[in-house]
């Protein structure tokens, strides 16, 4: 039997790590993370660029997944029942809320964005379908963590403070990195039936999400909106409850289409 091809394994590893970097990654970061010589990593990146699987930002020089890779992912996701059933409701939610809408499912201890509707205005936006997001720093992720027993983050042995306490990756100064604090937030999600986060993944942005359940009552995904703090955070630092109601209505509608008894 022929052996494995190392160059393909390395290319796959680069694609996986790029999928986790929302803002892209530098050559040095990719090389260090995968323990590859910079010359080797650069050669693979240039090949992936040539076939359209990787793009490089002309200003920052950082690498990210290219349109060719995302189109492959979209073809796979087109067969996803959740996405198919949710298309119209996601469009409706974007219209009602005036914000961008994402639908996500659990994938290897992360949130896989299976559908994304742009905010209904003329602003420049980037399609997030196929993107992987962290569970603990997103509203969709917290919904999955709260209601899906399989959504347990993998233990990161590198994420340890000097005193020995385990912490979660930080994306902004607002990100909850304490597992104990996160568990309290998840208790609130279970009690309320929806989740939200403020500037924990991206500065200046808020996300709100609610669970989508299948005919067995199992949480199979979540739908949510994301937008500017000034639009989605209401008085006294609480979420805009009208927006919360829009998100929950959409989640219930999709769940009904999947055969679940209304909740």
Kinemage of the C-alpha trace (Angstrom):
@kinemage 1
@onewidth
@group {chain A} dominant
@subgroup {mainchain}
@vectorlist {calphas} color= white
{ca unk a 1} P 0.000 0.000 0.000
{ca unk a 2} L 1.311 3.488 -0.849
{ca unk a 3} L 2.173 5.719 2.085
{ca unk a 4} L 0.715 9.078 2.990
{ca unk a 5} L 1.791 12.162 1.027
{ca unk a 6} L 3.375 14.624 3.430
{ca unk a 7} L 2.824 17.718 1.287
{ca unk a 8} L -0.922 17.072 1.139
{ca unk a 9} L -1.075 16.522 4.897
{ca unk a 10} L 0.722 19.835 5.416
{ca unk a 11} L -1.584 21.659 2.996
{ca unk a 12} L -4.614 20.257 4.817
{ca unk a 13} L -3.145 21.378 8.149
{ca unk a 14} L -2.676 24.909 6.797
{ca unk a 15} L -6.266 25.038 5.547
{ca unk a 16} L -7.541 23.861 8.937
{ca unk a 17} L -5.579 26.481 10.845
{ca unk a 18} L -6.677 29.238 8.463
{ca unk a 19} L -10.281 28.204 9.076
{ca unk a 20} L -9.842 29.091 12.762
{ca unk a 21} L -8.340 32.551 12.166
{ca unk a 22} L -11.182 35.050 11.717
{ca unk a 23} L -8.790 37.900 10.800
{ca unk a 24} L -6.278 35.792 8.884
{ca unk a 25} L -2.842 34.583 9.932
{ca unk a 26} L 0.669 35.705 9.086
{ca unk a 27} L 3.299 33.431 7.575
{ca unk a 28} L 5.175 33.459 10.884
{ca unk a 29} L 2.047 32.425 12.827
{ca unk a 30} L 1.302 29.572 10.430
{ca unk a 31} L 4.911 28.393 10.438
{ca unk a 32} L 5.128 28.508 14.229
{ca unk a 33} L 1.771 26.845 14.865
{ca unk a 34} L 2.504 23.917 12.537
{ca unk a 35} L 6.227 23.743 13.307
{ca unk a 36} L 7.093 24.122 9.628
{ca unk a 37} L 10.063 25.990 8.157
{ca unk a 38} L 8.909 29.342 6.754
{ca unk a 39} L 10.122 28.399 3.290
{ca unk a 40} L 8.048 25.199 3.301
{ca unk a 41} L 4.945 26.970 4.602
{ca unk a 42} L 5.340 29.753 2.027
{ca unk a 43} L 5.645 27.281 -0.847
{ca unk a 44} L 2.435 25.510 0.188
{ca unk a 45} L 0.602 28.814 0.699
{ca unk a 46} L 1.588 30.033 -2.761
{ca unk a 47} L 0.348 26.792 -4.310
{ca unk a 48} L -2.945 27.073 -2.427
{ca unk a 49} L -3.218 30.694 -3.599
{ca unk a 50} L -2.695 29.590 -7.202
{ca unk a 51} L -5.662 27.177 -7.045
{ca unk a 52} L -7.858 29.711 -5.227
{ca unk a 53} L -8.000 27.971 -1.850
{ca unk a 54} L -6.074 30.727 -0.043
{ca unk a 55} L -6.029 34.529 -0.335
{ca unk a 56} L -3.486 37.048 0.953
{ca unk a 57} L -4.491 40.489 2.172
{ca unk a 58} L -2.461 42.967 0.095
{ca unk a 59} L -2.148 45.427 2.999
{ca unk a 60} L -1.495 43.234 6.034
{ca unk a 61} L 0.050 40.272 4.202
{ca unk a 62} L -2.071 37.900 6.302
{ca unk a 63} L -3.501 34.746 4.771
{ca unk a 64} L -7.109 33.544 4.879
{ca unk a 65} L -9.290 30.956 3.163
{ca unk a 66} L -10.036 31.822 -0.441
{ca unk a 67} L -13.255 31.758 -2.408
{ca unk a 68} L -12.410 28.441 -4.036
{ca unk a 69} L -12.269 26.707 -0.671
{ca unk a 70} L -15.479 28.308 0.547
{ca unk a 71} L -17.313 27.291 -2.629
{ca unk a 72} L -16.374 23.668 -1.977
{ca unk a 73} L -17.698 24.004 1.548
{ca unk a 74} L -20.897 25.579 0.272
{ca unk a 75} L -21.541 22.632 -2.045
{ca unk a 76} L -21.304 20.325 0.973
{ca unk a 77} L -23.496 22.567 3.082
{ca unk a 78} L -26.169 22.794 0.390
{ca unk a 79} L -27.190 19.278 1.386
{ca unk a 80} L -27.520 20.171 5.038
{ca unk a 81} L -31.167 19.820 6.059
{ca unk a 82} L -30.877 22.541 8.656
{ca unk a 83} L -29.618 25.059 6.148
{ca unk a 84} L -32.234 24.086 3.576
{ca unk a 85} L -35.108 24.448 6.038
{ca unk a 86} L -33.759 27.711 7.450
{ca unk a 87} L -33.151 29.737 4.281
{ca unk a 88} L -36.437 31.648 4.206
{ca unk a 89} L -36.549 32.218 7.971
{ca unk a 90} L -32.998 33.574 7.961
{ca unk a 91} L -33.873 36.028 5.201
{ca unk a 92} L -36.939 37.102 7.157
{ca unk a 93} L -34.904 37.606 10.325
{ca unk a 94} L -32.388 39.782 8.477
{ca unk a 95} L -35.240 41.934 7.165
{ca unk a 96} L -36.951 42.277 10.569
{ca unk a 97} L -33.791 42.910 12.566
{ca unk a 98} L -31.854 44.942 10.019
{ca unk a 99} L -28.770 42.915 10.974
{ca unk a 100} L -26.689 40.102 9.507
{ca unk a 101} L -27.853 36.579 10.334
{ca unk a 102} L -25.819 33.417 10.869
{ca unk a 103} L -26.854 29.827 11.402
{ca unk a 104} L -24.310 27.546 13.011
{ca unk a 105} L -23.883 23.927 14.045
{ca unk a 106} L -21.370 22.073 16.171
{ca unk a 107} L -18.259 20.883 14.326
{ca unk a 108} L -15.208 19.536 16.173
{ca unk a 109} L -15.732 21.689 19.261
{ca unk a 110} L -16.309 24.839 17.216
{ca unk a 111} L -19.217 26.606 15.527
{ca unk a 112} L -19.467 25.901 11.799
{ca unk a 113} L -21.372 28.674 10.005
{ca unk a 114} L -23.679 26.860 7.567
{ca unk a 115} L -25.660 29.892 6.407
{ca unk a 116} L -25.085 33.641 6.424
{ca unk a 117} L -27.424 36.422 5.317
{ca unk a 118} L -25.898 39.867 4.859
{ca unk a 119} L -27.196 42.889 6.727
{ca unk a 120} L -29.799 44.472 4.410
{ca unk a 121} L -27.891 47.645 3.586
{ca unk a 122} L -25.198 48.734 1.153
{ca unk a 123} L -22.226 48.225 3.492
{ca unk a 124} L -19.318 46.029 2.405
{ca unk a 125} L -19.611 42.570 3.983
{ca unk a 126} L -17.777 39.241 3.790
{ca unk a 127} L -19.529 35.884 3.428
{ca unk a 128} L -18.948 33.724 6.515
{ca unk a 129} L -20.318 30.397 5.223
{ca unk a 130} L -17.832 27.689 6.109
{ca unk a 131} L -16.143 29.768 8.813
{ca unk a 132} L -15.332 28.163 12.160
{ca unk a 133} L -16.008 30.289 15.256
{ca unk a 134} L -15.136 29.710 18.919
{ca unk a 135} L -17.863 28.279 21.115
{ca unk a 136} L -17.208 30.325 24.247
{ca unk a 137} L -16.976 33.781 22.639
{ca unk a 138} L -20.090 33.717 20.428
{ca unk a 139} L -23.803 33.690 21.193
{ca unk a 140} L -24.378 30.787 18.800
{ca unk a 141} L -21.564 28.861 20.462
{ca unk a 142} L -22.967 29.441 23.935
{ca unk a 143} L -26.354 28.184 22.840
{ca unk a 144} L -24.720 25.000 21.580
{ca unk a 145} L -22.674 24.641 24.765
{ca unk a 146} L -25.739 25.163 26.944
{ca unk a 147} L -28.070 22.753 25.176
{ca unk a 148} L -25.849 20.246 23.339
{ca unk a 149} L -23.992 17.813 25.642
{ca unk a 150} L -21.432 17.132 22.893
{ca unk a 151} L -20.392 20.796 22.746
{ca unk a 152} L -17.610 20.548 25.306
{ca unk a 153} L -14.458 22.480 24.350
{ca unk a 154} L -11.346 20.389 23.972
{ca unk a 155} L -8.895 20.915 26.794
{ca unk a 156} L -6.108 23.248 25.731
{ca unk a 157} L -2.990 22.396 27.690
{ca unk a 158} L -1.330 25.612 26.471
{ca unk a 159} L -4.119 27.804 27.848
{ca unk a 160} L -2.891 27.795 31.415
{ca unk a 161} L -2.105 30.790 33.563
{ca unk a 162} L 1.088 31.034 35.607
{ca unk a 163} L -0.816 29.936 38.694
{ca unk a 164} L -1.996 26.757 36.982
{ca unk a 165} L -5.603 27.838 36.317
{ca unk a 166} L -7.026 26.790 32.951
{ca unk a 167} L -8.201 29.707 30.809
{ca unk a 168} L -10.023 30.026 27.486
{ca unk a 169} L -8.626 31.857 24.437
{ca unk a 170} L -9.114 35.625 24.496
{ca unk a 171} L -10.154 37.590 21.398
{ca unk a 172} L -10.798 41.005 22.982
{ca unk a 173} L -10.442 42.473 26.455
{ca unk a 174} L -14.105 41.541 27.041
{ca unk a 175} L -13.817 37.821 26.253
{ca unk a 176} L -14.809 35.526 29.114
{ca unk a 177} L -11.750 33.327 29.650
{ca unk a 178} L -12.644 31.764 33.004
{ca unk a 179} L -14.408 28.363 32.732
{ca unk a 180} L -16.223 29.078 36.018
{ca unk a 181} L -17.583 32.407 34.763
{ca unk a 182} L -18.521 30.820 31.442
{ca unk a 183} L -20.465 28.082 33.226
{ca unk a 184} L -22.479 30.741 35.052
{ca unk a 185} L -23.252 32.382 31.723
{ca unk a 186} L -24.377 29.027 30.334
{ca unk a 187} L -26.721 28.584 33.297
{ca unk a 188} L -28.294 31.917 32.322
{ca unk a 189} L -28.640 30.713 28.729
{ca unk a 190} L -30.462 27.572 29.891
{ca unk a 191} L -32.755 29.656 32.083
{ca unk a 192} L -33.507 32.311 29.446
{ca unk a 193} L -33.590 30.087 26.377
{ca unk a 194} L -31.268 32.397 24.401
{ca unk a 195} L -27.725 33.768 24.555
{ca unk a 196} L -25.856 36.973 23.859
{ca unk a 197} L -22.319 38.338 24.046
{ca unk a 198} L -20.966 41.867 23.947
{ca unk a 199} L -17.660 42.569 22.196
{ca unk a 200} L -16.212 39.181 23.165
{ca unk a 201} L -15.260 38.105 19.650
{ca unk a 202} L -15.022 41.459 17.854
{ca unk a 203} L -14.715 44.905 19.431
{ca unk a 204} L -17.830 46.995 18.889
{ca unk a 205} L -20.086 44.051 17.972
{ca unk a 206} L -22.859 42.165 19.758
{ca unk a 207} L -24.405 38.806 18.902
{ca unk a 208} L -27.716 37.271 20.009
{ca unk a 209} L -28.757 33.652 19.325
{ca unk a 210} L -31.381 31.014 20.100
{ca unk a 211} L -31.440 27.204 19.716
{ca unk a 212} L -32.838 25.270 16.770
{ca unk a 213} L -34.222 21.838 17.686
{ca unk a 214} L -35.114 18.826 15.577
{ca unk a 215} L -38.123 16.525 15.777
{ca unk a 216} L -36.605 14.734 18.784
{ca unk a 217} L -36.168 17.988 20.667
{ca unk a 218} L -32.385 17.802 20.265
{ca unk a 219} L -30.542 21.074 19.711
{ca unk a 220} L -29.017 20.731 16.236
{ca unk a 221} L -27.918 24.307 15.702
{ca unk a 222} L -28.562 27.937 16.500
{ca unk a 223} L -29.559 31.078 14.638
{ca unk a 224} L -28.455 34.537 15.586
{ca unk a 225} L -27.926 38.143 14.598
{ca unk a 226} L -24.713 40.144 14.835
{ca unk a 227} L -24.342 43.899 14.686
{ca unk a 228} L -23.008 47.066 16.245
{ca unk a 229} L -23.203 47.614 20.013
{ca unk a 230} L -25.199 50.809 19.600
{ca unk a 231} L -27.926 48.955 17.702
{ca unk a 232} L -28.185 45.674 19.624
{ca unk a 233} L -27.477 46.732 23.195
{ca unk a 234} L -30.391 48.474 24.855
{ca unk a 235} L -30.752 50.462 28.027
{ca unk a 236} L -28.837 49.566 31.196
{ca unk a 237} L -26.415 47.415 29.236
{ca unk a 238} L -29.007 44.770 28.393
{ca unk a 239} L -29.726 43.391 24.912
{ca unk a 240} L -32.447 44.969 22.790
{ca unk a 241} L -35.317 42.670 23.751
{ca unk a 242} L -37.171 43.321 20.509
{ca unk a 243} L -34.185 41.868 18.667
{ca unk a 244} L -34.156 38.921 21.075
{ca unk a 245} L -37.805 38.243 20.238
{ca unk a 246} L -37.038 38.316 16.496
{ca unk a 247} L -34.249 35.762 16.940
{ca unk a 248} L -36.358 33.457 19.120
{ca unk a 249} L -39.277 33.649 16.669
{ca unk a 250} L -36.986 32.583 13.824
{ca unk a 251} L -35.514 29.724 15.880
{ca unk a 252} L -38.995 28.455 16.767
{ca unk a 253} L -40.123 28.639 13.138
{ca unk a 254} L -37.150 26.627 11.887
{ca unk a 255} L -37.661 24.093 14.688
{ca unk a 256} L -41.295 23.681 13.659
{ca unk a 257} L -40.167 23.029 10.082
{ca unk a 258} L -37.835 20.348 11.442
{ca unk a 259} L -40.816 18.684 13.114
{ca unk a 260} L -40.420 19.785 16.732
{ca unk a 261} L -43.411 20.635 18.923
{ca unk a 262} L -43.507 24.425 19.449
{ca unk a 263} L -41.806 25.527 22.684
